[in-house]
Each structure stands twice: as C-alpha cells, then as structure tokens.
Amino acid sequence: MDNEWRTLFLETLERDQTRISRNILEYPHGVTKDELKSAEHILGFELPSELQSLLMEFDGIHEYVIQENGEKLQTSSIIWNLAEIVDWHISWTVPNQRNLLCFGNSALANSFGYLLENGKARENEIWQSDHETEPPEEYLIRRASSLREFISTSLAESLWF
C-alpha cells in the first residue's frame, strides 16, 4: 500500500506549520479490506472510495493539544475511526433521519461528511453540519469537492470549527 494520505498530511503540515503548530495529529494503523467490507455490510452501502482508501491507510486522524501540564487532550477527530463512523451512522443518522454520513468532527462539535442520496453516500462532495441549528441539516455548508481537498485546506486554514 502506498502512503498517499500520509504524504498529503506531511506536505500540508510542513507548508503551514506556523498556523497549526499547536496541534498534534495521530494516525492509527489502517483497517483491513475485510474490516471495511464488514462495516459496509452493517451500513448497507459502500463508503466513498476516497474514504475507503484513507481508512485503509489510517483508521482515523485525531487532533490533540498539549496542555500546560504536558497532558495530551483530544480536541477533535478530523476523521473518526471506522467503528465510530459506523456507530454514529447507526445510532444517530438513521434514527434521526439525517442526510449526512459523518466521518469527523471539529472541536466545536460541527460534523463533516458526505450527503446521503437514495441510501448511499454521494462521492466528491464534503459538507459541514452546523451543530447549533436544529436539525443540523438545515444549515449545511459545502466545504470541498474531495476528501483530499477538505483535509488539506482545513488543516492549512485552521477550519476545524
């Protein structure tokens, strides 16, 4: 497996180090194809191909800050791990009839994901759901045309809000 996602993160972090230097990102080892297929079976649809690729390289991308006492505090998950994506979908999206397949959240509790159409996630569009509106889908912001663009611009512009 190549490290296409790792390269993207490292390039973005290196380019914009001063803006995001207070954040520490962790990248757990990726999931297997079998784990991915099992999750998709539970969801009832395939995940978008770019999300599949990222999850096979990293099972989530988590953001931390170091407090004054040296303790590491998780502030958000740019990408949740596969189990969290499935759990959120089953426990929140489906029962509440939401239309966003969430894959991550910001420190301020905004969620990021793909719009659902006809029971499937629509590829190539990333949206943000504002946590302060009820229901959140009433205020969706189109954030990017791909997961790659979303990650690189959000990190670089500190848009995890």
The 8 nearest C-alpha neighbors of each residue, nearest first, counted from 0:
[[1, 2, 56, 55, 3, 52, 29, 4],
 [0, 2, 3, 56, 4, 5, 6, 52],
 [1, 3, 5, 4, 6, 0, 56, 7],
 [2, 4, 6, 5, 1, 7, 56, 53],
 [3, 5, 7, 6, 2, 53, 8, 56],
 [6, 4, 8, 2, 7, 3, 9, 56],
 [5, 7, 9, 3, 4, 8, 10, 2],
 [8, 6, 4, 10, 5, 9, 11, 3],
 [9, 7, 11, 5, 10, 6, 12, 4],
 [8, 10, 12, 6, 11, 7, 13, 5],
 [11, 9, 13, 7, 8, 12, 6, 14],
 [12, 10, 8, 14, 9, 13, 151, 15],
 [11, 13, 9, 16, 15, 14, 10, 8],
 [12, 14, 10, 16, 11, 15, 9, 8],
 [15, 13, 11, 12, 16, 10, 155, 9],
 [16, 14, 12, 13, 155, 17, 18, 11],
 [15, 17, 12, 13, 20, 19, 18, 14],
 [16, 18, 20, 19, 15, 21, 14, 12],
 [19, 17, 16, 15, 20, 157, 155, 156],
 [18, 20, 16, 21, 17, 22, 15, 157],
 [19, 21, 16, 17, 22, 18, 23, 12],
 [22, 20, 19, 64, 23, 65, 18, 17],
 [23, 21, 64, 20, 19, 63, 62, 24],
 [22, 24, 63, 62, 64, 25, 21, 20],
 [23, 25, 62, 61, 63, 22, 60, 26],
 [26, 24, 61, 60, 27, 62, 23, 63],
 [25, 27, 60, 57, 59, 28, 24, 61],
 [28, 26, 58, 57, 59, 29, 25, 60],
 [29, 27, 57, 58, 26, 56, 30, 55],
 [30, 28, 57, 55, 56, 58, 54, 27],
 [29, 31, 55, 58, 54, 34, 35, 32],
 [30, 32, 34, 33, 55, 35, 29, 36],
 [31, 33, 35, 34, 36, 30, 55, 37],
 [32, 34, 36, 31, 35, 37, 30, 38],
 [35, 33, 37, 31, 32, 36, 30, 38],
 [34, 36, 32, 38, 33, 37, 39, 31],
 [37, 35, 39, 33, 38, 34, 32, 40],
 [36, 38, 40, 34, 35, 39, 33, 41],
 [39, 37, 41, 35, 40, 36, 34, 42],
 [40, 38, 42, 36, 45, 41, 37, 44],
 [39, 41, 43, 37, 38, 42, 36, 44],
 [40, 42, 38, 39, 43, 37, 85, 44],
 [43, 41, 39, 40, 44, 38, 85, 89],
 [42, 44, 40, 41, 39, 45, 118, 119],
 [45, 43, 39, 42, 119, 46, 40, 118],
 [46, 44, 39, 47, 43, 119, 42, 120],
 [45, 47, 51, 48, 44, 50, 120, 39],
 [48, 46, 50, 122, 49, 51, 45, 120],
 [47, 49, 51, 50, 52, 46, 122, 45],
 [48, 50, 52, 51, 47, 53, 146, 145],
 [51, 49, 53, 52, 47, 48, 54, 46],
 [52, 50, 48, 54, 49, 53, 46, 55],
 [53, 51, 49, 55, 50, 54, 48, 56],
 [52, 54, 50, 56, 55, 51, 57, 49],
 [55, 53, 58, 57, 51, 56, 29, 52],
 [54, 56, 29, 30, 52, 53, 57, 31],
 [55, 57, 29, 53, 54, 52, 28, 58],
 [58, 56, 29, 54, 28, 27, 59, 26],
 [59, 57, 29, 80, 54, 27, 28, 30],
 [58, 60, 80, 79, 78, 57, 26, 27],
 [61, 59, 78, 26, 77, 25, 76, 79],
 [60, 62, 76, 25, 24, 77, 75, 59],
 [61, 63, 24, 75, 23, 76, 74, 73],
 [64, 62, 73, 23, 72, 74, 22, 71],
 [63, 65, 22, 72, 71, 23, 21, 66],
 [64, 66, 71, 69, 70, 72, 67, 63],
 [65, 67, 69, 70, 68, 64, 71, 72],
 [66, 68, 69, 65, 70, 71, 64, 72],
 [67, 69, 66, 70, 65, 71, 72, 64],
 [70, 68, 66, 67, 65, 71, 64, 72],
 [71, 69, 66, 68, 65, 72, 67, 64],
 [70, 72, 65, 64, 63, 66, 69, 73],
 [73, 71, 63, 64, 74, 65, 70, 66],
 [74, 72, 63, 62, 75, 64, 71, 61],
 [75, 73, 106, 63, 62, 72, 64, 76],
 [76, 74, 106, 105, 62, 73, 104, 61],
 [75, 77, 61, 78, 103, 79, 104, 62],
 [76, 78, 103, 60, 61, 104, 75, 79],
 [77, 79, 103, 59, 60, 76, 102, 80],
 [80, 78, 59, 103, 76, 102, 83, 84],
 [79, 81, 59, 58, 83, 82, 84, 78],
 [80, 82, 84, 83, 58, 85, 79, 54],
 [81, 83, 85, 84, 80, 86, 38, 79],
 [84, 82, 86, 80, 85, 81, 79, 87],
 [85, 83, 81, 87, 82, 86, 102, 79],
 [84, 86, 88, 82, 83, 87, 89, 81],
 [85, 87, 83, 89, 88, 84, 90, 82],
 [88, 86, 90, 84, 91, 85, 89, 83],
 [87, 89, 92, 85, 86, 91, 90, 93],
 [90, 88, 86, 87, 93, 91, 85, 92],
 [89, 91, 87, 88, 86, 92, 94, 93],
 [92, 90, 87, 88, 94, 93, 89, 95],
 [91, 93, 88, 97, 95, 96, 94, 89],
 [92, 94, 96, 95, 89, 91, 88, 97],
 [95, 93, 96, 91, 92, 90, 89, 97],
 [94, 96, 92, 97, 93, 91, 90, 98],
 [97, 95, 93, 94, 92, 98, 91, 99],
 [98, 96, 92, 95, 99, 93, 136, 91],
 [97, 99, 115, 114, 96, 100, 136, 92],
 [98, 100, 114, 113, 115, 101, 112, 97],
 [101, 99, 113, 112, 114, 115, 120, 102],
 [102, 100, 112, 111, 99, 103, 110, 113],
 [101, 103, 112, 78, 79, 84, 111, 100],
 [104, 102, 78, 77, 79, 111, 76, 110],
 [103, 105, 110, 109, 76, 108, 111, 75],
 [104, 106, 159, 108, 75, 107, 160, 109],
 [105, 107, 75, 74, 108, 160, 159, 104],
 [106, 108, 105, 160, 109, 159, 104, 130],
 [109, 107, 105, 106, 104, 130, 110, 160],
 [108, 110, 130, 129, 105, 104, 128, 107],
 [111, 109, 104, 128, 127, 103, 108, 101],
 [112, 110, 127, 103, 101, 126, 104, 102],
 [113, 111, 101, 100, 102, 126, 125, 99],
 [112, 114, 100, 125, 99, 120, 121, 126],
 [115, 113, 99, 121, 120, 98, 100, 116],
 [114, 116, 120, 98, 119, 99, 121, 118],
 [117, 115, 119, 118, 120, 121, 114, 98],
 [116, 118, 119, 115, 120, 121, 98, 114],
 [117, 119, 116, 115, 120, 44, 43, 98],
 [120, 118, 115, 116, 117, 44, 121, 45],
 [119, 121, 115, 113, 114, 116, 122, 100],
 [120, 122, 114, 115, 113, 119, 116, 123],
 [123, 121, 47, 124, 120, 113, 48, 145],
 [122, 124, 145, 144, 125, 121, 146, 143],
 [125, 123, 144, 145, 122, 143, 113, 126],
 [124, 126, 143, 113, 142, 112, 141, 144],
 [125, 127, 141, 142, 112, 140, 111, 113],
 [128, 126, 111, 140, 139, 110, 129, 141],
 [127, 129, 139, 110, 135, 109, 136, 130],
 [128, 130, 109, 131, 135, 138, 132, 127],
 [131, 129, 109, 132, 135, 108, 128, 110],
 [132, 130, 129, 133, 135, 109, 134, 128],
 [133, 131, 135, 134, 130, 129, 138, 137],
 [134, 132, 135, 131, 137, 136, 130, 138],
 [133, 135, 136, 132, 137, 138, 97, 130],
 [134, 136, 132, 133, 137, 128, 129, 130],
 [137, 135, 138, 134, 139, 128, 97, 98],
 [138, 136, 135, 134, 139, 132, 133, 128],
 [137, 139, 136, 135, 129, 128, 140, 132],
 [140, 138, 128, 127, 136, 137, 126, 141],
 [139, 141, 127, 126, 142, 138, 128, 129],
 [140, 142, 126, 143, 125, 127, 139, 124],
 [141, 143, 126, 125, 140, 127, 149, 144],
 [144, 142, 149, 125, 145, 124, 148, 141],
 [143, 145, 124, 123, 125, 148, 146, 142],
 [146, 144, 123, 148, 147, 143, 124, 149],
 [145, 147, 149, 148, 150, 49, 125, 144],
 [146, 148, 145, 150, 149, 151, 7, 49],
 [149, 147, 145, 151, 146, 150, 152, 143],
 [148, 150, 146, 143, 147, 152, 151, 153],
 [151, 149, 153, 147, 148, 152, 154, 146],
 [150, 152, 148, 154, 153, 149, 11, 155],
 [153, 151, 155, 154, 149, 150, 156, 148],
 [154, 152, 158, 150, 156, 155, 157, 151],
 [155, 153, 157, 151, 152, 156, 150, 158],
 [154, 156, 152, 153, 15, 157, 151, 11],
 [155, 157, 153, 158, 154, 152, 18, 15],
 [158, 156, 154, 153, 155, 159, 19, 18],
 [159, 157, 153, 156, 160, 154, 152, 155],
 [160, 158, 105, 157, 153, 106, 154, 104],
 [159, 105, 158, 107, 106, 109, 108, 157]]
